[in-house]
Amino acid sequence: MNIAEVADAAGVSSATVSRALSGRGSVSPRTRERVLAAAQELGYVVSQAASTLATGRNRNVGIVLPFLDRWFFTQVLAGAQQRLMGSGYDVTLYNLEGDGTERRDVFETFLLRQRVDAVIAVSLELDETEVSRLHALGKPIVGVGGPIPGIRTLQIDDYAAARLATEHLLALGHTSIAHIGGNEASDADFHMPVKRRRGFVSATEAAGIEAARFIGADFTMEGAYRAAKQLLGAPDRPTAIFAASDEMAFGAILAARDLGLEVPHDVSIIGLDGHDAAEFFDLTTIAQHPRSQGALAVDLLMAELEDAPLPASTNLPFELVVRGSTARPRL
């Protein structure tokens, strides 16, 4: 089976078949459907090797992630992969979790093999050497989750999002508010935990609360559960907690319940993420839509690869979603 037979069955030229199956070039929707139907009926599949030789493209995008077991990263990956598949691209996934050799291998070996057409780096603070190696590839690169010098990146304003979460608690009348944020180990890339802590402190200080409490955790439910037990087991327990992630907020809710406290009447709890399980926990949260972030990163890459106009704005939205885990404090 070859492209000429598909062209004959569809009643078009071989060049039109090539454009229709590759997704590149101008082909009317009706003609594309006719070509796809003919190719499917004849069992024709584009040879990746031949396509690469003809176009210089691998139809493959590399996605570099620090972890695979955290909700935010898997959601960014899901959004990016879905959009890439719709554009006819494969995904090569690079998971950097480990003792550090994985990261070195990815930047010194795997990416330099030129098997990908573009790279998405998720929540990674790249050093000058890593950035130089990426630029040396001559491939489009987009970052998600924080600024990378010389590379277009997508991120929410973590400071503003944390301030919004804290201001929600203040507006309800809480004056004894604690923050469960990141510990030193979790502050490796982009200092996101610090930005969220600063947003919390800014809001509380503006409200005249100078000594708001803070305790560090590791952005896991288990870590936040232990931290919340320390806070809520104290005689002067806070009436509200802002957790720097929804998963940590879940841990705080479970800790409160295990201590016999009722959420939100004994303690209000708010998170930040918009986790899929937030509705199940009835959690008030700041939603940041990571799937959309992954999809937008792909849109930027495709615009560069196809020499199309770049989106005018890459400001990432976030929003307060109020549920039943926050309420006015008991008098």
C-alpha positions as CSV (number, residue, x, y, z in Angstrom):
1,M,0.0,0.0,0.0
2,N,1.4,3.4,-1.0
3,I,0.3,7.0,-1.0
4,A,-0.5,6.9,-4.8
5,E,-3.2,4.3,-4.2
6,V,-4.7,6.5,-1.4
7,A,-4.6,9.4,-3.8
8,D,-6.4,7.4,-6.5
9,A,-9.1,6.2,-4.1
10,A,-9.7,9.7,-2.8
11,G,-9.6,11.3,-6.3
12,V,-6.8,13.8,-5.3
13,S,-3.1,14.2,-5.9
14,S,-0.4,12.5,-3.9
15,A,0.7,15.9,-2.7
16,T,-2.8,16.6,-1.3
17,V,-2.8,13.2,0.5
18,S,0.5,14.1,2.0
19,R,-0.8,17.4,3.3
20,A,-4.0,15.9,4.6
21,L,-2.3,13.1,6.5
22,S,0.5,15.3,7.9
23,G,-1.8,18.1,9.0
24,R,0.5,20.6,7.3
25,G,-0.5,22.8,4.4
26,S,-3.9,24.0,3.1
27,V,-6.5,21.2,2.6
28,S,-10.2,21.8,2.8
29,P,-12.1,19.9,5.6
30,R,-14.1,17.9,3.1
31,T,-11.0,16.9,1.2
32,R,-9.2,15.9,4.4
33,E,-12.2,13.7,5.4
34,R,-12.2,12.0,2.0
35,V,-8.4,11.3,2.2
36,L,-8.7,10.0,5.8
37,A,-11.6,7.8,4.9
38,A,-9.7,6.4,1.9
39,A,-6.5,5.8,4.0
40,Q,-8.5,4.0,6.7
41,E,-10.4,1.9,4.2
42,L,-7.1,0.8,2.5
43,G,-5.3,0.4,5.8
44,Y,-2.6,3.0,4.9
45,V,-0.5,4.3,7.7
46,V,2.1,7.1,7.2
47,S,5.7,5.8,7.6
48,Q,7.2,7.8,10.4
49,A,10.7,7.3,9.0
50,A,9.7,8.5,5.5
51,S,7.8,11.5,7.0
52,T,10.9,12.4,9.0
53,L,13.2,12.2,6.0
54,A,10.8,14.3,3.9
55,T,10.0,17.0,6.4
56,G,12.8,17.0,8.9
57,R,10.2,16.5,11.6
58,N,9.9,13.7,14.1
59,R,6.3,14.5,14.9
60,N,7.3,14.1,18.6
61,V,7.5,16.5,21.5
62,G,9.5,15.9,24.7
63,I,7.8,16.7,28.0
64,V,10.2,17.0,31.0
65,L,8.6,16.5,34.5
66,P,10.1,16.5,38.0
67,F,7.5,13.9,39.3
68,L,4.8,11.7,38.0
69,D,3.0,11.1,41.3
70,R,1.7,14.6,41.9
71,W,-1.6,15.8,40.6
72,F,-0.5,19.1,39.1
73,F,2.2,17.5,36.9
74,T,-0.1,14.7,35.7
75,Q,-2.8,17.2,34.8
76,V,-0.4,19.4,32.8
77,L,0.8,16.2,31.0
78,A,-2.7,15.1,30.3
79,G,-3.7,18.5,28.8
80,A,-0.5,18.6,26.7
81,Q,-0.7,15.1,25.5
82,Q,-4.4,15.4,24.5
83,R,-3.6,18.5,22.4
84,L,-0.5,16.9,20.8
85,M,-2.4,13.8,19.8
86,G,-5.0,16.0,18.2
87,S,-2.2,17.6,16.2
88,G,-0.8,14.2,15.1
89,Y,2.2,14.3,17.5
90,D,3.7,11.7,19.7
91,V,5.0,12.4,23.2
92,T,8.3,11.4,24.8
93,L,8.2,11.7,28.5
94,Y,11.2,12.4,30.7
95,N,10.7,11.8,34.4
96,L,13.5,13.4,36.4
97,E,12.5,11.8,39.8
98,G,15.5,10.0,41.3
99,D,19.0,10.7,42.6
100,G,19.9,13.4,40.1
101,T,21.5,11.2,37.4
102,E,18.2,11.2,35.5
103,R,18.2,14.9,35.1
104,R,21.9,14.9,33.9
105,D,21.1,12.1,31.4
106,V,18.1,13.9,30.0
107,F,19.9,17.2,29.4
108,E,23.3,15.8,28.4
109,T,22.2,12.8,26.4
110,F,18.6,12.1,25.6
111,L,17.4,15.6,24.4
112,L,20.6,16.0,22.3
113,R,19.7,12.9,20.2
114,Q,17.4,15.2,18.3
115,R,14.5,12.8,18.4
116,V,12.0,15.5,19.4
117,D,10.7,18.6,17.5
118,A,10.1,20.7,20.6
119,V,10.3,20.6,24.4
120,I,7.9,21.4,27.3
121,A,9.6,21.8,30.7
122,V,7.2,21.6,33.6
123,S,8.0,23.2,37.0
124,L,11.7,23.1,36.5
125,E,14.2,25.8,37.4
126,L,16.9,25.3,34.7
127,D,20.4,26.4,35.3
128,E,22.4,28.3,32.6
129,T,24.0,25.1,31.3
130,E,20.7,23.4,30.9
131,V,19.1,26.4,29.2
132,S,22.2,26.6,26.8
133,R,21.8,23.0,25.9
134,L,18.1,23.5,25.1
135,H,18.8,26.5,23.0
136,A,21.5,24.6,21.2
137,L,18.9,22.1,20.0
138,G,17.4,24.9,17.9
139,K,13.9,23.6,18.9
140,P,10.9,25.5,20.2
141,I,10.8,25.4,24.0
142,V,8.0,26.3,26.4
143,G,8.1,26.2,30.2
144,V,5.1,25.7,32.5
145,G,5.1,26.6,36.2
146,G,7.7,29.4,36.5
147,P,10.2,31.6,34.7
148,I,13.1,30.2,32.7
149,P,15.6,32.9,31.5
150,G,15.3,33.3,27.7
151,I,12.4,30.8,27.4
152,R,8.7,31.6,27.1
153,T,7.0,30.3,30.2
154,L,3.4,29.9,31.5
155,Q,2.6,30.4,35.1
156,I,-0.1,31.7,37.5
157,D,0.7,34.5,39.8
158,D,1.4,32.4,42.9
159,Y,1.7,35.4,45.2
160,A,-1.7,36.9,44.0
161,A,-3.4,33.5,44.2
162,A,-2.2,32.9,47.8
163,R,-3.3,36.4,48.8
164,L,-6.7,35.8,47.3
165,A,-7.1,32.6,49.4
166,T,-6.0,34.4,52.5
167,E,-8.3,37.4,51.9
168,H,-11.2,35.0,51.6
169,L,-10.6,33.8,55.1
170,L,-10.1,37.4,56.3
171,A,-13.4,38.4,54.7
172,L,-15.2,35.7,56.7
173,G,-13.9,37.3,59.9
174,H,-11.0,35.0,60.7
175,T,-8.1,36.7,62.6
176,S,-6.4,33.5,63.8
177,I,-5.1,32.0,60.5
178,A,-2.3,29.5,59.9
179,H,-0.5,28.6,56.7
180,I,0.7,25.1,55.8
181,G,3.3,25.7,53.1
182,G,6.3,24.1,51.6
183,N,9.4,23.0,53.5
184,E,12.9,23.7,52.3
185,A,13.1,20.5,50.2
186,S,9.9,21.4,48.3
187,D,11.3,24.8,47.4
188,A,13.7,23.5,44.8
189,D,12.2,24.9,41.7
190,F,10.8,28.4,41.1
191,H,10.4,29.0,44.8
192,M,6.7,28.6,44.4
193,P,6.1,27.8,48.1
194,V,7.9,31.0,49.1
195,K,5.7,33.0,46.7
196,R,2.6,31.6,48.2
197,R,3.8,32.2,51.7
198,R,4.6,35.8,50.8
199,G,1.1,36.2,49.5
200,F,-0.3,34.8,52.7
201,V,1.9,37.1,54.9
202,S,1.1,40.2,52.7
203,A,-2.7,39.6,53.2
204,T,-2.5,39.0,56.9
205,E,-0.2,41.9,57.6
206,A,-2.4,44.2,55.6
207,A,-5.3,43.1,57.9
208,G,-3.2,43.9,61.0
209,I,-2.2,40.3,61.8
210,E,1.5,40.5,62.3
211,A,2.3,37.1,63.7
212,A,0.3,34.7,61.6
213,R,1.5,31.1,62.1
214,F,3.3,29.1,59.5
215,I,4.4,25.4,59.4
216,G,6.2,23.6,56.6
217,A,5.2,20.4,54.9
218,D,6.2,18.5,51.8
219,F,3.1,19.1,49.5
220,T,1.7,15.6,50.3
221,M,-1.5,14.7,52.2
222,E,0.6,12.8,54.7
223,G,2.9,15.7,55.4
224,A,0.1,18.2,55.8
225,Y,-1.8,15.8,58.0
226,R,1.1,15.8,60.5
227,A,1.5,19.5,60.3
228,A,-2.2,20.2,60.8
229,K,-2.2,17.9,63.9
230,Q,0.5,20.1,65.4
231,L,-1.5,23.3,64.7
232,L,-4.9,22.0,65.7
233,G,-3.7,20.1,68.7
234,A,-2.4,23.2,70.4
235,P,-4.5,25.1,73.0
236,D,-4.5,28.2,70.9
237,R,-5.4,26.5,67.6
238,P,-6.2,28.7,64.6
239,T,-9.7,29.1,63.4
240,A,-8.6,28.9,59.8
241,I,-5.9,27.2,57.7
242,F,-4.7,28.1,54.2
243,A,-2.8,25.2,52.7
244,A,-0.5,25.9,49.8
245,S,-2.0,23.0,47.8
246,D,-5.2,21.1,47.7
247,E,-3.5,17.8,48.6
248,M,-2.2,19.4,51.7
249,A,-5.7,20.9,52.4
250,F,-7.1,17.3,52.2
251,G,-4.5,16.2,54.8
252,A,-5.5,19.1,57.1
253,I,-9.2,18.2,56.8
254,L,-8.5,14.6,57.7
255,A,-6.4,15.7,60.7
256,A,-9.2,18.0,61.9
257,R,-11.7,15.2,61.7
258,D,-9.4,12.8,63.6
259,L,-9.0,15.4,66.4
260,G,-12.8,15.6,66.7
261,L,-13.0,19.0,65.1
262,E,-15.8,19.9,62.6
263,V,-14.9,21.6,59.3
264,P,-15.8,24.5,58.9
265,H,-17.4,25.3,62.2
266,D,-14.3,24.6,64.3
267,V,-11.7,25.3,61.6
268,S,-12.1,26.6,58.1
269,I,-9.7,25.2,55.5
270,I,-8.8,26.5,52.0
271,G,-6.4,25.1,49.4
272,L,-4.9,26.1,46.1
273,D,-5.0,24.1,42.9
274,G,-8.5,23.1,41.8
275,H,-7.8,19.3,42.4
276,D,-10.2,16.8,40.9
277,A,-11.0,15.6,44.5
278,A,-11.7,19.1,45.9
279,E,-15.4,18.7,45.3
280,F,-15.5,15.3,47.1
281,F,-13.8,17.0,50.1
282,D,-16.1,20.0,49.7
283,L,-13.0,22.1,49.7
284,T,-12.9,25.8,49.0
285,T,-9.9,26.4,46.7
286,I,-8.2,28.6,44.2
287,A,-8.5,26.7,40.9
288,Q,-5.6,27.1,38.4
289,H,-6.7,24.7,35.6
290,P,-3.4,22.8,34.9
291,R,-4.9,20.9,32.0
292,S,-5.4,24.2,30.2
293,Q,-1.9,25.2,31.0
294,G,-0.6,22.0,29.2
295,A,-2.8,22.6,26.3
296,L,-1.7,26.2,26.0
297,A,1.9,25.2,26.1
298,V,1.3,23.0,23.1
299,D,-0.6,25.8,21.2
300,L,2.5,28.0,21.6
301,L,4.8,25.2,20.3
302,M,2.6,24.4,17.4
303,A,2.5,28.1,16.5
304,E,6.3,28.2,16.4
305,L,6.6,24.9,14.5
306,E,4.0,26.0,11.9
307,D,5.2,29.6,11.7
308,A,1.7,30.7,12.8
309,P,0.9,33.8,14.9
310,L,1.5,33.3,18.6
311,P,-1.4,33.8,21.0
312,A,-1.7,37.4,22.1
313,S,-1.8,36.6,25.8
314,T,-0.4,33.9,28.0
315,N,-1.7,35.1,31.3
316,L,-2.9,32.1,33.2
317,P,-6.2,32.5,35.0
318,F,-7.1,31.4,38.6
319,E,-10.3,31.7,40.5
320,L,-11.8,31.3,43.9
321,V,-14.2,28.4,44.2
322,V,-16.2,28.5,47.4
323,R,-17.5,25.3,48.9
324,G,-18.3,24.0,52.4
325,S,-14.9,23.9,54.0
326,T,-14.9,27.6,54.9
327,A,-17.3,29.7,57.0
328,R,-17.4,32.5,59.5
329,P,-15.7,31.6,62.8
330,R,-17.7,30.6,65.8
331,L,-18.2,33.5,68.3
